[in-house]
Amino acid sequence: QVQLQESGPGLVKPSQTLSLTCTVSGGSISSGSYYWSWIRQPAGKGLEWIGRIYTSGSTNYNPSLKSRVTISVDTSKNQFSLKLSSVTAADTAVYYCAREVLGYCSGGSCYGPFDYWGQGTLVTVSS
Amino acid sequence: QSVLTQPPSASGTPGQRVTISCSGSSSNIGSNTVNWYQQLPGTAPKLLIYSNNQRPSGVPDRFSGSKSGTSASLAISGLQSEDEADYYCAAWDDSLNGLKVFGGGTKLTVL
């Protein structure tokens, strides 16, 4: 059974960088069948896709966050990570990591459903 | 403002059939498959429907999905109290080098 677990500071100061790690167990992050994504959800609001990474290191980012986001992968630790720079209160949210099963390709990109999710971790941006 | 449009709320009584709509455009639903997620209070989303109308193992056949043009729908028949949750549609969007987009979510209340 695949499991994903987010970890990282729950409190980040404004203008600083938010850093989270997702540890994958029960399966290899190096499998070529999946993308590994970050998704966030502000309290009482909907889901927002942040971006994703393939085992090769290839990334896709949400254009609205692209200038501040870096997603990386460490296959030796079976982990992938999120860095979001210059945070403000608007970045306060529950952050989820998720596995995306690749099933279809369109416009040069492949995609699929998120079949496994982490439990989520609340990150608050406050001084 | 979400790229995919869902009604903010829906409701039904036990045993009823309810549907939740999801409206998009030619760059997302119109050209790519739709997935649906169920989020129970205080928990992570769970995959409910993938590839427009496919159910993952373990999802009751009371849940069904469909897609037509640039819109999709989730139907829940035989409504049960445990179906009370938030439901989100999602799709890949081919614009701007590609991104995953979600609907704003629909809160389903079982009366």
gemmi code that builds the backbone of each chain (N, CA, C; Angstrom):
import gemmi

chains = {
    "A": [
        ("GLN", (0.843, -1.196, 0.000), (0.000, 0.000, 0.000), (0.881, 1.251, 0.000)),
        ("VAL", (0.699, 2.072, -0.998), (1.487, 3.297, -1.107), (1.015, 4.304, -0.061)),
        ("GLN", (1.955, 4.950, 0.574), (1.636, 6.016, 1.530), (2.532, 7.218, 1.260)),
        ("LEU", (1.946, 8.402, 1.421), (2.694, 9.639, 1.288), (2.558, 10.428, 2.586)),
        ("GLN", (3.645, 11.042, 3.020), (3.647, 11.777, 4.287), (4.392, 13.084, 4.115)),
        ("GLU", (3.680, 14.186, 4.354), (4.296, 15.505, 4.298), (5.006, 15.822, 5.615)),
        ("SER", (6.081, 16.574, 5.532), (6.762, 17.032, 6.735), (7.392, 18.389, 6.466)),
        ("GLY", (7.531, 19.162, 7.544), (8.129, 20.483, 7.426), (7.569, 21.427, 8.465)),
        ("PRO", (8.121, 22.628, 8.543), (7.665, 23.605, 9.541), (6.204, 23.983, 9.348)),
        ("GLY", (5.507, 24.125, 10.464), (4.117, 24.529, 10.400), (3.927, 26.039, 10.422)),
        ("LEU", (5.009, 26.749, 10.699), (4.946, 28.209, 10.783), (6.116, 28.816, 10.009)),
        ("VAL", (5.800, 29.705, 9.108), (6.830, 30.380, 8.298), (6.577, 31.887, 8.360)),
        ("LYS", (7.646, 32.644, 8.477), (7.502, 34.105, 8.544), (7.300, 34.694, 7.143)),
        ("PRO", (6.560, 35.776, 7.059), (6.376, 36.449, 5.768), (7.713, 36.789, 5.125)),
        ("SER", (7.769, 36.665, 3.830), (8.936, 36.921, 2.973), (9.948, 35.779, 2.982)),
        ("GLN", (9.771, 34.818, 3.873), (10.704, 33.697, 3.920), (10.274, 32.598, 2.948)),
        ("THR", (11.030, 31.498, 2.962), (10.756, 30.387, 2.062), (10.127, 29.211, 2.794)),
        ("LEU", (9.006, 28.749, 2.274), (8.313, 27.582, 2.800), (8.968, 26.343, 2.198)),
        ("SER", (9.309, 25.379, 3.056), (9.949, 24.147, 2.580), (9.239, 22.927, 3.158)),
        ("LEU", (8.796, 22.057, 2.290), (8.127, 20.834, 2.695), (8.711, 19.639, 1.956)),
        ("THR", (8.652, 18.491, 2.612), (9.120, 17.244, 2.000), (8.011, 16.217, 2.060)),
        ("CYS", (7.902, 15.421, 1.017), (6.939, 14.315, 0.971), (7.716, 13.014, 0.872)),
        ("THR", (7.515, 12.151, 1.852), (8.183, 10.847, 1.856), (7.212, 9.787, 1.361)),
        ("VAL", (7.648, 9.031, 0.373), (6.815, 8.005, -0.233), (7.239, 6.637, 0.285)),
        ("SER", (6.290, 5.863, 0.747), (6.579, 4.503, 1.197), (5.627, 3.526, 0.501)),
        ("GLY", (6.054, 2.276, 0.422), (5.221, 1.261, -0.211), (5.333, 1.234, -1.724)),
        ("GLY", (6.235, 2.014, -2.268), (6.433, 2.057, -3.718), (7.611, 2.944, -4.042)),
        ("SER", (8.182, 2.771, -5.231), (9.350, 3.548, -5.605), (8.965, 4.830, -6.339)),
        ("ILE", (9.559, 5.921, -5.900), (9.324, 7.202, -6.546), (9.948, 7.226, -7.936)),
        ("SER", (10.828, 6.261, -8.193), (11.521, 6.201, -9.483), (10.713, 5.515, -10.568)),
        ("SER", (9.540, 4.991, -10.216), (8.686, 4.362, -11.214), (8.332, 5.360, -12.306)),
        ("GLY", (8.418, 4.930, -13.529), (8.150, 5.825, -14.642), (6.690, 6.081, -14.917)),
        ("SER", (5.800, 5.554, -14.096), (4.372, 5.647, -14.375), (3.675, 6.800, -13.671)),
        ("TYR", (4.434, 7.580, -12.910), (3.803, 8.589, -12.071), (4.512, 9.936, -12.115)),
        ("TYR", (3.690, 10.976, -11.914), (4.203, 12.283, -11.542), (3.938, 12.425, -10.047)),
        ("TRP", (4.696, 13.300, -9.401), (4.561, 13.547, -7.969), (4.255, 15.034, -7.776)),
        ("SER", (3.093, 15.298, -7.159), (2.539, 16.654, -7.154), (2.398, 17.246, -5.763)),
        ("TRP", (2.321, 18.567, -5.755), (1.955, 19.334, -4.572), (0.668, 20.088, -4.869)),
        ("ILE", (-0.244, 20.064, -3.913), (-1.551, 20.707, -4.017), (-1.812, 21.388, -2.680)),
        ("ARG", (-2.451, 22.543, -2.694), (-2.734, 23.203, -1.430), (-4.193, 23.609, -1.332)),
        ("GLN", (-4.625, 23.873, -0.095), (-6.020, 24.218, 0.165), (-6.091, 25.193, 1.331)),
        ("PRO", (-6.352, 26.461, 1.075), (-6.580, 27.411, 2.166), (-7.820, 26.999, 2.954)),
        ("ALA", (-7.854, 27.370, 4.207), (-8.966, 26.997, 5.068), (-10.305, 27.416, 4.464)),
        ("GLY", (-11.223, 26.473, 4.365), (-12.550, 26.761, 3.854), (-12.631, 27.010, 2.361)),
        ("LYS", (-11.531, 26.769, 1.653), (-11.512, 27.038, 0.210), (-11.192, 25.774, -0.581)),
        ("GLY", (-11.099, 25.946, -1.888), (-10.895, 24.815, -2.771), (-9.431, 24.443, -2.946)),
        ("LEU", (-9.225, 23.463, -3.822), (-7.901, 22.921, -4.070), (-7.178, 23.709, -5.162)),
        ("GLU", (-5.879, 23.895, -4.979), (-5.050, 24.584, -5.973), (-3.815, 23.736, -6.244)),
        ("TRP", (-3.631, 23.379, -7.506), (-2.455, 22.625, -7.911), (-1.248, 23.543, -7.956)),
        ("ILE", (-0.171, 23.123, -7.296), (1.046, 23.935, -7.250), (2.010, 23.527, -8.347)),
        ("GLY", (2.214, 22.231, -8.511), (3.122, 21.756, -9.524), (3.450, 20.294, -9.323)),
        ("ARG", (4.308, 19.756, -10.206), (4.626, 18.339, -10.140), (6.018, 18.080, -10.686)),
        ("ILE", (6.525, 16.886, -10.365), (7.839, 16.494, -10.838), (7.818, 15.045, -11.261)),
        ("TYR", (8.563, 14.739, -12.314), (8.723, 13.380, -12.773), (10.027, 12.864, -12.199)),
        ("THR", (10.204, 11.552, -12.208), (11.402, 10.957, -11.641), (12.678, 11.453, -12.317)),
        ("SER", (12.556, 11.887, -13.570), (13.722, 12.400, -14.301), (14.128, 13.792, -13.840)),
        ("GLY", (13.220, 14.440, -13.068), (13.471, 15.810, -12.640), (12.688, 16.840, -13.441)),
        ("SER", (12.003, 16.390, -14.480), (11.175, 17.282, -15.286), (10.007, 17.805, -14.454)),
        ("THR", (9.745, 19.103, -14.561), (8.706, 19.728, -13.729), (7.681, 20.484, -14.555)),
        ("ASN", (6.486, 20.621, -13.963), (5.448, 21.526, -14.450), (4.969, 22.328, -13.248)),
        ("TYR", (4.789, 23.624, -13.435), (4.336, 24.465, -12.339), (3.075, 25.227, -12.740)),
        ("ASN", (2.272, 25.547, -11.714), (1.126, 26.428, -11.933), (1.684, 27.808, -12.325)),
        ("PRO", (1.264, 28.345, -13.475), (1.787, 29.649, -13.902), (1.623, 30.747, -12.864)),
        ("SER", (0.578, 30.653, -12.045), (0.337, 31.704, -11.052), (1.359, 31.670, -9.917)),
        ("LEU", (2.084, 30.574, -9.774), (3.060, 30.418, -8.691), (4.468, 30.171, -9.210)),
        ("LYS", (4.596, 30.020, -10.515), (5.838, 29.541, -11.115), (7.079, 30.310, -10.692)),
        ("SER", (6.952, 31.629, -10.543), (8.132, 32.442, -10.224), (8.647, 32.199, -8.807)),
        ("ARG", (7.834, 31.539, -7.974), (8.225, 31.352, -6.572), (8.408, 29.879, -6.174)),
        ("VAL", (8.099, 28.966, -7.086), (8.064, 27.542, -6.744), (9.254, 26.771, -7.313)),
        ("THR", (9.772, 25.867, -6.484), (10.744, 24.880, -6.946), (10.367, 23.533, -6.354)),
        ("ILE", (10.209, 22.542, -7.220), (9.952, 21.174, -6.776), (11.138, 20.321, -7.203)),
        ("SER", (11.630, 19.526, -6.272), (12.783, 18.677, -6.550), (12.509, 17.261, -6.059)),
        ("VAL", (13.320, 16.322, -6.526), (13.145, 14.923, -6.149), (14.468, 14.338, -5.691)),
        ("ASP", (14.408, 13.483, -4.670), (15.574, 12.749, -4.185), (15.220, 11.266, -4.231)),
        ("THR", (15.603, 10.624, -5.311), (15.203, 9.232, -5.489), (15.872, 8.317, -4.469)),
        ("SER", (17.041, 8.692, -3.977), (17.749, 7.846, -3.007), (16.995, 7.780, -1.686)),
        ("LYS", (16.242, 8.815, -1.383), (15.459, 8.858, -0.146), (13.975, 8.599, -0.391)),
        ("ASN", (13.620, 8.404, -1.642), (12.207, 8.223, -2.021), (11.368, 9.418, -1.553)),
        ("GLN", (11.892, 10.596, -1.785), (11.230, 11.830, -1.353), (11.190, 12.850, -2.488)),
        ("PHE", (10.217, 13.734, -2.405), (10.225, 14.926, -3.247), (9.859, 16.121, -2.386)),
        ("SER", (10.284, 17.295, -2.817), (10.196, 18.465, -1.953), (9.614, 19.668, -2.678)),
        ("LEU", (9.104, 20.593, -1.858), (8.520, 21.841, -2.347), (9.209, 23.001, -1.670)),
        ("LYS", (9.591, 23.982, -2.432), (10.056, 25.258, -1.881), (9.223, 26.362, -2.515)),
        ("LEU", (8.661, 27.214, -1.659), (7.860, 28.349, -2.105), (8.450, 29.596, -1.462)),
        ("SER", (8.962, 30.477, -2.277), (9.687, 31.630, -1.752), (8.771, 32.842, -1.568)),
        ("SER", (9.290, 33.802, -0.839), (8.613, 35.105, -0.631), (7.158, 34.925, -0.226)),
        ("VAL", (6.936, 34.117, 0.795), (5.567, 33.799, 1.188), (4.880, 34.985, 1.860)),
        ("THR", (3.556, 35.004, 1.725), (2.703, 35.976, 2.406), (1.587, 35.219, 3.095)),
        ("ALA", (0.733, 35.949, 3.781), (-0.381, 35.315, 4.476), (-1.272, 34.531, 3.511)),
        ("ALA", (-1.307, 34.945, 2.268), (-2.126, 34.259, 1.264), (-1.641, 32.849, 0.968)),
        ("ASP", (-0.434, 32.521, 1.409), (0.107, 31.179, 1.204), (-0.230, 30.254, 2.366)),
        ("THR", (-0.915, 30.752, 3.369), (-1.361, 29.917, 4.484), (-2.387, 28.907, 3.980)),
        ("ALA", (-2.108, 27.635, 4.192), (-2.970, 26.592, 3.638), (-2.549, 25.232, 4.173)),
        ("VAL", (-3.396, 24.245, 3.944), (-2.993, 22.847, 4.104), (-2.322, 22.436, 2.793)),
        ("TYR", (-1.132, 21.897, 2.901), (-0.379, 21.470, 1.722), (-0.405, 19.944, 1.648)),
        ("TYR", (-0.814, 19.439, 0.491), (-0.876, 18.008, 0.251), (0.160, 17.605, -0.799)),
        ("CYS", (0.751, 16.434, -0.605), (1.476, 15.833, -1.708), (0.626, 14.683, -2.244)),
        ("ALA", (0.785, 14.386, -3.524), (-0.069, 13.379, -4.145), (0.653, 12.713, -5.304)),
        ("ARG", (0.236, 11.477, -5.597), (0.771, 10.743, -6.737), (-0.212, 10.837, -7.895)),
        ("GLU", (0.288, 11.188, -9.062), (-0.521, 11.304, -10.260), (-0.184, 10.155, -11.195)),
        ("VAL", (-1.197, 9.364, -11.515), (-1.002, 8.229, -12.415), (-1.043, 8.720, -13.856)),
        ("LEU", (-0.023, 8.442, -14.616), (-0.005, 8.888, -16.010), (-0.839, 7.948, -16.871)),
        ("GLY", (-1.839, 8.517, -17.547), (-2.692, 7.661, -18.355), (-2.996, 8.238, -19.718)),
        ("TYR", (-2.932, 9.556, -19.850), (-3.291, 10.216, -21.097), (-2.238, 11.269, -21.427)),
        ("CYS", (-2.140, 11.586, -22.703), (-1.233, 12.631, -23.137), (-1.992, 13.611, -24.025)),
        ("SER", (-1.721, 14.898, -23.838), (-2.400, 15.930, -24.605), (-1.499, 17.144, -24.698)),
        ("GLY", (-1.382, 17.707, -25.859), (-0.594, 18.909, -26.019), (0.848, 18.764, -25.589)),
        ("GLY", (1.393, 17.576, -25.709), (2.782, 17.367, -25.338), (2.995, 17.016, -23.879)),
        ("SER", (1.925, 16.995, -23.093), (2.037, 16.638, -21.679), (1.184, 15.418, -21.378)),
        ("CYS", (1.621, 14.652, -20.410), (0.852, 13.494, -19.965), (0.296, 13.773, -18.578)),
        ("TYR", (-0.836, 13.179, -18.293), (-1.516, 13.471, -17.038), (-2.398, 12.296, -16.634)),
        ("GLY", (-2.962, 12.415, -15.429), (-3.893, 11.397, -14.951), (-4.456, 11.793, -13.604)),
        ("PRO", (-5.160, 10.893, -12.956), (-5.760, 11.213, -11.661), (-4.744, 11.116, -10.522)),
        ("PHE", (-5.057, 11.813, -9.427), (-4.281, 11.690, -8.201), (-4.865, 10.513, -7.419)),
        ("ASP", (-4.142, 9.395, -7.377), (-4.719, 8.213, -6.746), (-4.310, 8.042, -5.285)),
        ("TYR", (-3.200, 8.619, -4.884), (-2.793, 8.580, -3.488), (-2.428, 9.984, -3.035)),
        ("TRP", (-2.860, 10.321, -1.824), (-2.629, 11.632, -1.238), (-1.998, 11.467, 0.138)),
        ("GLY", (-1.184, 12.444, 0.529), (-0.757, 12.523, 1.901), (-1.894, 13.049, 2.755)),
        ("GLN", (-1.715, 13.030, 4.053), (-2.769, 13.489, 4.960), (-2.873, 15.014, 4.994)),
        ("GLY", (-1.833, 15.678, 4.492), (-1.829, 17.136, 4.476), (-1.146, 17.713, 5.702)),
        ("THR", (-0.513, 18.864, 5.514), (0.127, 19.553, 6.630), (-0.209, 21.035, 6.558)),
        ("LEU", (-0.611, 21.586, 7.678), (-0.986, 22.999, 7.724), (0.262, 23.859, 7.845)),
        ("VAL", (0.403, 24.804, 6.955), (1.478, 25.775, 7.023), (0.864, 27.155, 7.190)),
        ("THR", (1.235, 27.816, 8.248), (0.744, 29.158, 8.544), (1.855, 30.164, 8.301)),
        ("VAL", (1.545, 31.211, 7.565), (2.518, 32.284, 7.334), (2.146, 33.441, 8.251)),
        ("SER", (3.009, 33.686, 9.217), (2.735, 34.733, 10.196), (4.028, 35.123, 10.886)),
        ("SER", (4.093, 36.367, 11.284), (5.280, 36.829, 12.016), (5.134, 36.583, 13.508)),
    ],
    "B": [
        ("GLN", (-11.240, 32.537, -8.081), (-12.047, 32.139, -9.231), (-11.446, 30.874, -9.858)),
        ("SER", (-12.158, 29.757, -9.736), (-11.657, 28.497, -10.257), (-11.869, 28.413, -11.762)),
        ("VAL", (-10.977, 27.667, -12.424), (-11.080, 27.500, -13.873), (-12.304, 26.662, -14.229)),
        ("LEU", (-12.581, 25.628, -13.410), (-13.760, 24.789, -13.607), (-14.853, 25.280, -12.656)),
        ("THR", (-16.090, 25.336, -13.168), (-17.191, 25.902, -12.389), (-18.106, 24.821, -11.856)),
        ("GLN", (-18.270, 24.793, -10.542), (-19.193, 23.887, -9.874), (-20.168, 24.698, -9.035)),
        ("PRO", (-21.355, 24.162, -8.803), (-22.261, 24.827, -7.861), (-21.663, 24.717, -6.463)),
        ("PRO", (-21.775, 25.766, -5.659), (-21.160, 25.716, -4.326), (-21.803, 24.710, -3.390)),
        ("SER", (-23.094, 24.405, -3.629), (-23.776, 23.495, -2.732), (-24.771, 22.622, -3.478)),
        ("ALA", (-25.081, 21.493, -2.871), (-26.102, 20.576, -3.361), (-26.656, 19.833, -2.150)),
        ("SER", (-27.863, 19.322, -2.275), (-28.437, 18.600, -1.145), (-29.431, 17.559, -1.632)),
        ("GLY", (-29.706, 16.612, -0.761), (-30.678, 15.570, -1.051), (-31.004, 14.800, 0.209)),
        ("THR", (-32.056, 14.041, 0.141), (-32.444, 13.203, 1.269), (-31.946, 11.773, 1.038)),
        ("PRO", (-31.806, 11.005, 2.100), (-31.335, 9.624, 1.941), (-32.155, 8.856, 0.909)),
        ("GLY", (-31.438, 8.146, 0.036), (-32.085, 7.363, -1.007), (-32.246, 8.102, -2.315)),
        ("GLN", (-32.172, 9.433, -2.278), (-32.330, 10.210, -3.496), (-31.113, 10.114, -4.404)),
        ("ARG", (-31.301, 10.625, -5.615), (-30.213, 10.748, -6.577), (-29.904, 12.222, -6.755)),
        ("VAL", (-28.623, 12.561, -6.632), (-28.206, 13.945, -6.817), (-27.115, 14.000, -7.881)),
        ("THR", (-27.057, 15.115, -8.576), (-25.994, 15.304, -9.560), (-25.275, 16.614, -9.278)),
        ("ILE", (-24.000, 16.614, -9.558), (-23.147, 17.788, -9.399), (-22.492, 18.072, -10.750)),
        ("SER", (-22.621, 19.293, -11.205), (-22.093, 19.648, -12.520), (-20.718, 20.292, -12.415)),
        ("CYS", (-19.999, 20.253, -13.522), (-18.658, 20.845, -13.603), (-18.505, 21.380, -15.025)),
        ("SER", (-18.368, 22.675, -15.137), (-18.294, 23.307, -16.455), (-16.902, 23.854, -16.718)),
        ("GLY", (-16.390, 23.591, -17.907), (-15.050, 24.055, -18.256), (-15.003, 24.666, -19.633)),
        ("SER", (-13.927, 24.403, -20.344), (-13.735, 24.979, -21.673), (-13.046, 23.978, -22.592)),
        ("SER", (-12.805, 24.416, -23.812), (-12.209, 23.528, -24.799), (-10.781, 23.128, -24.444)),
        ("SER", (-10.108, 23.927, -23.628), (-8.708, 23.628, -23.295), (-8.582, 22.654, -22.129)),
        ("ASN", (-9.668, 22.410, -21.423), (-9.574, 21.471, -20.302), (-10.574, 20.313, -20.503)),
        ("ILE", (-11.796, 20.459, -20.023), (-12.750, 19.353, -20.134), (-13.006, 18.981, -21.592)),
        ("GLY", (-13.024, 19.987, -22.456), (-13.325, 19.729, -23.858), (-12.313, 18.858, -24.564)),
        ("SER", (-11.099, 18.754, -24.029), (-10.074, 17.970, -24.718), (-9.361, 16.971, -23.826)),
        ("ASN", (-9.713, 16.922, -22.569), (-9.039, 16.007, -21.643), (-10.042, 15.328, -20.720)),
        ("THR", (-9.577, 14.303, -20.035), (-10.487, 13.550, -19.165), (-10.710, 14.262, -17.837)),
        ("VAL", (-11.805, 13.904, -17.186), (-12.214, 14.541, -15.934), (-12.125, 13.532, -14.792)),
        ("ASN", (-11.648, 14.018, -13.659), (-11.608, 13.218, -12.440), (-12.427, 13.897, -11.366)),
        ("TRP", (-12.949, 13.095, -10.451), (-13.732, 13.617, -9.333), (-13.120, 13.131, -8.027)),
        ("TYR", (-13.117, 14.016, -7.039), (-12.577, 13.703, -5.720), (-13.624, 13.997, -4.657)),
        ("GLN", (-13.615, 13.145, -3.633), (-14.485, 13.334, -2.469), (-13.612, 13.710, -1.285)),
        ("GLN", (-13.985, 14.774, -0.596), (-13.235, 15.185, 0.591), (-14.158, 15.220, 1.790)),
        ("LEU", (-14.004, 14.236, 2.647), (-14.761, 14.219, 3.903), (-14.153, 15.250, 4.839)),
        ("PRO", (-14.950, 15.765, 5.779), (-14.456, 16.813, 6.676), (-13.155, 16.430, 7.382)),
        ("GLY", (-12.168, 17.317, 7.291), (-10.906, 17.121, 7.988), (-9.984, 16.077, 7.402)),
        ("THR", (-10.279, 15.620, 6.192), (-9.438, 14.581, 5.584), (-8.932, 15.027, 4.222)),
        ("ALA", (-7.980, 14.264, 3.704), (-7.469, 14.538, 2.368), (-8.479, 14.094, 1.317)),
        ("PRO", (-8.459, 14.726, 0.148), (-9.330, 14.262, -0.933), (-9.047, 12.803, -1.285)),
        ("LYS", (-10.098, 12.157, -1.805), (-10.001, 10.760, -2.210), (-10.504, 10.652, -3.646)),
        ("LEU", (-9.788, 9.917, -4.477), (-10.210, 9.740, -5.861), (-11.512, 8.955, -5.918)),
        ("LEU", (-12.494, 9.539, -6.614), (-13.819, 8.939, -6.678), (-14.129, 8.418, -8.089)),
        ("ILE", (-13.802, 9.222, -9.092), (-14.037, 8.886, -10.491), (-12.815, 9.346, -11.292)),
        ("TYR", (-12.324, 8.530, -12.203), (-11.238, 8.950, -13.085), (-11.602, 8.660, -14.537)),
        ("SER", (-10.916, 9.305, -15.434), (-11.185, 9.124, -16.864), (-12.658, 9.271, -17.191)),
        ("ASN", (-13.272, 10.291, -16.671), (-14.673, 10.678, -16.905), (-15.698, 9.809, -16.195)),
        ("ASN", (-15.503, 8.491, -16.231), (-16.575, 7.618, -15.746), (-16.091, 6.300, -15.136)),
        ("GLN", (-14.813, 6.245, -14.781), (-14.271, 5.009, -14.213), (-14.165, 5.107, -12.693)),
        ("ARG", (-14.548, 4.039, -12.019), (-14.463, 4.007, -10.556), (-13.251, 3.204, -10.111)),
        ("PRO", (-12.444, 3.784, -9.211), (-11.354, 2.984, -8.626), (-11.938, 1.839, -7.816)),
        ("SER", (-11.121, 0.831, -7.603), (-11.538, -0.289, -6.782), (-11.972, 0.205, -5.404)),
        ("GLY", (-13.109, -0.276, -4.936), (-13.587, 0.095, -3.623), (-14.608, 1.218, -3.609)),
        ("VAL", (-14.759, 1.918, -4.714), (-15.766, 2.985, -4.788), (-17.103, 2.362, -5.203)),
        ("PRO", (-18.144, 2.584, -4.392), (-19.452, 1.975, -4.702), (-19.990, 2.410, -6.058)),
        ("ASP", (-20.752, 1.513, -6.688), (-21.303, 1.853, -8.001), (-22.454, 2.850, -7.911)),
        ("ARG", (-22.740, 3.326, -6.703), (-23.700, 4.424, -6.559), (-23.153, 5.718, -7.150)),
        ("PHE", (-21.834, 5.754, -7.274), (-21.172, 6.940, -7.824), (-20.887, 6.718, -9.308)),
        ("SER", (-21.257, 7.679, -10.131), (-21.002, 7.562, -11.561), (-20.662, 8.923, -12.138)),
        ("GLY", (-19.879, 8.918, -13.209), (-19.476, 10.155, -13.850), (-19.767, 10.130, -15.332)),
        ("SER", (-19.943, 11.315, -15.879), (-20.161, 11.437, -17.315), (-19.568, 12.744, -17.800)),
        ("LYS", (-19.363, 12.813, -19.123), (-18.806, 14.023, -19.723), (-19.437, 14.234, -21.093)),
        ("SER", (-19.738, 15.490, -21.375), (-20.271, 15.840, -22.679), (-19.749, 17.218, -23.064)),
        ("GLY", (-19.001, 17.263, -24.142), (-18.440, 18.543, -24.579), (-17.510, 19.145, -23.541)),
        ("THR", (-17.840, 20.326, -23.063), (-16.992, 21.017, -22.085), (-17.571, 20.954, -20.681)),
        ("SER", (-18.475, 20.001, -20.447), (-19.061, 19.838, -19.118), (-19.002, 18.392, -18.671)),
        ("ALA", (-19.007, 18.216, -17.360), (-19.005, 16.888, -16.766), (-19.968, 16.868, -15.596)),
        ("SER", (-20.382, 15.675, -15.212), (-21.296, 15.537, -14.090), (-20.930, 14.345, -13.240)),
        ("LEU", (-21.178, 14.493, -11.958), (-21.050, 13.402, -10.999), (-22.448, 13.109, -10.486)),
        ("ALA", (-22.845, 11.841, -10.526), (-24.154, 11.446, -10.009), (-23.964, 10.505, -8.835)),
        ("ILE", (-24.758, 10.723, -7.815), (-24.757, 9.859, -6.643), (-26.183, 9.357, -6.458)),
        ("SER", (-26.354, 8.057, -6.573), (-27.681, 7.488, -6.384), (-27.756, 6.814, -5.023)),
        ("GLY", (-28.968, 6.608, -4.540), (-29.128, 5.985, -3.232), (-28.354, 6.733, -2.163)),
        ("LEU", (-28.543, 8.027, -2.116), (-27.768, 8.904, -1.230), (-27.750, 8.391, 0.194)),
        ("GLN", (-26.567, 8.429, 0.811), (-26.406, 7.997, 2.191), (-25.803, 9.136, 3.017)),
        ("SER", (-26.011, 9.062, 4.300), (-25.514, 10.136, 5.173), (-23.997, 10.278, 5.082)),
        ("GLU", (-23.307, 9.170, 4.858), (-21.846, 9.244, 4.785), (-21.339, 9.870, 3.490)),
        ("ASP", (-22.255, 10.184, 2.578), (-21.859, 10.866, 1.341), (-21.717, 12.370, 1.547)),
        ("GLU", (-22.097, 12.839, 2.731), (-21.976, 14.276, 3.010), (-20.494, 14.659, 3.025)),
        ("ALA", (-20.119, 15.481, 2.064), (-18.708, 15.803, 1.853), (-18.606, 16.915, 0.813)),
        ("ASP", (-17.375, 17.338, 0.566), (-17.098, 18.260, -0.538), (-16.633, 17.435, -1.740)),
        ("TYR", (-17.107, 17.822, -2.915), (-16.751, 17.109, -4.133), (-16.085, 18.081, -5.113)),
        ("TYR", (-14.961, 17.636, -5.688), (-14.196, 18.472, -6.607), (-14.013, 17.763, -7.948)),
        ("CYS", (-14.212, 18.500, -9.019), (-13.835, 17.995, -10.332), (-12.448, 18.536, -10.674)),
        ("ALA", (-11.750, 17.841, -11.558), (-10.412, 18.256, -11.955), (-10.120, 17.782, -13.366)),
        ("ALA", (-9.276, 18.527, -14.040), (-8.892, 18.150, -15.400), (-7.547, 18.779, -15.736)),
        ("TRP", (-6.882, 18.250, -16.740), (-5.677, 18.865, -17.266), (-6.098, 19.981, -18.225)),
        ("ASP", (-5.390, 21.084, -18.154), (-5.682, 22.207, -19.042), (-4.477, 22.421, -19.952)),
        ("ASP", (-4.721, 22.435, -21.258), (-3.636, 22.539, -22.227), (-3.066, 23.944, -22.394)),
        ("SER", (-3.694, 24.936, -21.782), (-3.198, 26.300, -21.958), (-1.962, 26.547, -21.104)),
        ("LEU", (-1.215, 27.590, -21.423), (-0.068, 28.027, -20.616), (0.896, 26.894, -20.311)),
        ("ASN", (1.254, 26.112, -21.292), (2.177, 24.976, -21.139), (1.633, 23.846, -20.278)),
        ("GLY", (0.365, 23.908, -19.956), (-0.276, 22.808, -19.253), (-0.299, 22.973, -17.751)),
        ("LEU", (-1.460, 22.714, -17.175), (-1.592, 22.746, -15.723), (-2.821, 21.965, -15.332)),
        ("LYS", (-2.838, 21.512, -14.103), (-4.001, 20.806, -13.560), (-4.935, 21.856, -12.958)),
        ("VAL", (-6.206, 21.757, -13.297), (-7.175, 22.718, -12.762), (-8.268, 21.982, -12.004)),
        ("PHE", (-8.774, 22.637, -10.974), (-9.842, 22.088, -10.147), (-11.079, 22.970, -10.235)),
        ("GLY", (-12.221, 22.378, -9.940), (-13.417, 23.161, -9.695), (-13.361, 23.717, -8.289)),
        ("GLY", (-14.248, 24.657, -7.996), (-14.256, 25.287, -6.692), (-14.808, 24.413, -5.578)),
        ("GLY", (-15.372, 23.282, -5.964), (-15.909, 22.364, -4.963), (-17.398, 22.554, -4.729)),
        ("THR", (-18.074, 21.446, -4.456), (-19.503, 21.463, -4.132), (-19.700, 20.768, -2.807)),
        ("LYS", (-20.309, 21.477, -1.870), (-20.580, 20.882, -0.566), (-21.929, 20.170, -0.639)),
        ("LEU", (-21.903, 18.860, -0.465), (-23.130, 18.067, -0.508), (-23.644, 17.845, 0.901)),
        ("THR", (-24.886, 18.224, 1.114), (-25.545, 18.035, 2.401), (-26.626, 16.979, 2.260)),
        ("VAL", (-26.599, 16.013, 3.158), (-27.641, 14.981, 3.182), (-28.637, 15.374, 4.260)),
        ("LEU", (-29.836, 15.731, 3.837), (-30.845, 16.285, 4.748), (-31.481, 15.217, 5.632)),
    ],
}
model = gemmi.Model(1)
for chain_id, residues in chains.items():
    chain = gemmi.Chain(chain_id)
    for i, (resn, *xyz) in enumerate(residues, 1):
        res = gemmi.Residue()
        res.name, res.seqid = resn, gemmi.SeqId(i, " ")
        for name, pos in zip(("N", "CA", "C"), xyz):
            atom = gemmi.Atom()
            atom.name, atom.element = name, gemmi.Element(name[0])
            atom.pos, atom.b_iso = gemmi.Position(*pos), 0.0
            res.add_atom(atom)
        chain.add_residue(res)
    model.add_chain(chain)
structure = gemmi.Structure()
structure.add_model(model)
structure.setup_entities()
